[in-house]
Amino acid sequence: MTTGNSGCSPPDYNFFPFEKSKVIDALGPEKLMSYLEQMLLIRNFETRAEAAYQQGHVGGFFHSYIGQEAIQVAAVGVMGRENWWVTTYRCHALALLLGATPNEIMAELYGKKTGNAMGRGGSMHLYTERLLGGFGIVGGQIPIATGAAFTIKYNDNKNEVAVCFIGDGAVAQGAFHESLNLAALWNLPCIYVIENNLWGMGTAVNRAISVNKIAEAKAPGYGMKSYTFDGMDFFSCYAGFSHVFKEVLETSRPVLVEVIADRFKGHSISDPGLYRTKEQLKQSMARDPIHILLSAMTERKMIDEETYKAKDKEYRQICMDSLQYAEESPWPDISSLEEDVFKSEKN
Ligand SMILES: Cc1ncc(C[n+]2csc(CCOP(=O)(O)OP(=O)(O)O)c2C)c(N)n1
């Protein structure tokens, strides 16, 4: 099965098999509606935040998750917040899903005192109780996830896993291979998820990584199992993560997952994406993850157009309100700049 992915000629992926109607029946209308709402929250947040960046309110880097929403919505939907999570700099969505509010994230993007990291981290460094960070260093989060999985194992906690999202560009990093080796050697309950959007900045994945079907090719080298999901299709991700989560809890063995996706925006806000044609992008956007979930729900009469528009408007308003919150929030006091660099007695 191929996807509409625009990065390069994708191979025929061996997607994890699942029956869509069974997933729909098992989840039911209420849960599906809540997943649709989560995707709408992420989409609206990214859209408003990007506009704020273009108006000069946000500094530093900014990487949009638009186009990839189904992946992390499904992952958190399946596993719940009570695990340990790390991701890349493309971290707004995961922070929202793990409980950070639109207000605190927007304020962080604005560099304000009320921000998620008190205005010191910006777009790439968001945290929640269970999100150990978005990371600006490509691959920097992989050993952190491995360490979290080690802690889970060390404490003999059989109900939790560590989940590590990485980009395809991180697969060539040493940290990836060292982590997978140790996780496999020590039987650590870690789910490594490569979000393969077929581009590392402007470099097509087949010009950077020596193999196609990355997870299938790399996992056997570490005695690990691998799975591949269609990242544009919420149901593929949900079915796949459900299987993988159960397996890792049962076996305490690490797993390598590859999710084939596409980002609808440039690598970061300053990337006009000239390396792909408008036609390629249009082809990818025809498989918008929100529309795929919405049309499944519409077919089953779980939602009508009016309700969808009302939901979209509701989340747009929440994100508009977060802009105002960020705008009106105070700047951090310059005297606090060096606080929390090192652990102190009081924290
Ligand atoms: C160690 C390191 N090298 C290079 C960079 C510069 N850089 C930032 S993002 C990026 C591309 C990463 O692409 P990928 O892992 O596929 O993730 P995506 O942005 O597609 O989600 C690079 C090379 C970096 N941040 N860290």
The ligand as an SDF file (V2000), in Angstrom:
LIG
                    3D

 26 27  0  0  0  0  0  0  0  0999 V2000
   22.4910   16.9620   16.2790 C   0  0  0  0  0  0  0  0  0  0  0  0
   21.7800   17.8980   15.3310 C   0  0  0  0  0  0  0  0  0  0  0  0
   22.1940   18.0000   14.0590 N   0  0  0  0  0  0  0  0  0  0  0  0
   21.5660   18.8320   13.2050 C   0  0  0  0  0  0  0  0  0  0  0  0
   20.5220   19.6100   13.6480 C   0  0  0  0  0  0  0  0  0  0  0  0
   19.8020   20.5410   12.6640 C   0  0  0  0  0  0  0  0  0  0  0  0
   18.4970   19.9880   12.3240 N   0  0  0  0  0  0  0  0  0  0  0  0
   17.3890   20.4300   12.9360 C   0  0  0  0  0  0  0  0  0  0  0  0
   16.0420   19.6090   12.4140 S   0  0  0  0  0  0  0  0  0  0  0  0
   16.9160   18.6630   11.3400 C   0  0  0  0  0  0  0  0  0  0  0  0
   16.2230   17.6420   10.4740 C   0  0  0  0  0  0  0  0  0  0  0  0
   15.6120   16.5250   11.2580 C   0  0  0  0  0  0  0  0  0  0  0  0
   14.6660   15.8270   10.4700 O   0  0  0  0  0  0  0  0  0  0  0  0
   13.8140   14.6590   11.0450 P   0  0  0  0  0  0  0  0  0  0  0  0
   14.5630   13.9450   12.1240 O   0  0  0  0  0  0  0  0  0  0  0  0
   13.3580   13.8400    9.9040 O   0  0  0  0  0  0  0  0  0  0  0  0
   12.5700   15.3480   11.7790 O   0  0  0  0  0  0  0  0  0  0  0  0
   11.4150   16.2600   11.1860 P   0  0  0  0  0  0  0  0  0  0  0  0
   11.8730   17.6750   11.3220 O   0  0  0  0  0  0  0  0  0  0  0  0
   11.1540   15.8270    9.7920 O   0  0  0  0  0  0  0  0  0  0  0  0
   10.2440   16.0360   12.0950 O   0  0  0  0  0  0  0  0  0  0  0  0
   18.2620   18.9790   11.4160 C   0  0  0  0  0  0  0  0  0  0  0  0
   19.2960   18.3240   10.6020 C   0  0  0  0  0  0  0  0  0  0  0  0
   20.1410   19.5020   14.9940 C   0  0  0  0  0  0  0  0  0  0  0  0
   19.1390   20.2180   15.5010 N   0  0  0  0  0  0  0  0  0  0  0  0
   20.7560   18.6300   15.8160 N   0  0  0  0  0  0  0  0  0  0  0  0
  1  2  1  0
  2  3  1  0
  2 26  2  0
  3  4  2  0
  4  5  1  0
  5  6  1  0
  5 24  2  0
  6  7  1  0
  7  8  2  0
  7 22  1  0
  8  9  1  0
  9 10  1  0
 10 11  1  0
 10 22  2  0
 11 12  1  0
 12 13  1  0
 13 14  1  0
 14 15  2  0
 14 16  1  0
 14 17  1  0
 17 18  1  0
 18 19  2  0
 18 20  1  0
 18 21  1  0
 22 23  1  0
 24 25  1  0
 24 26  1  0
M  CHG  1   7   1
M  END
$$$$
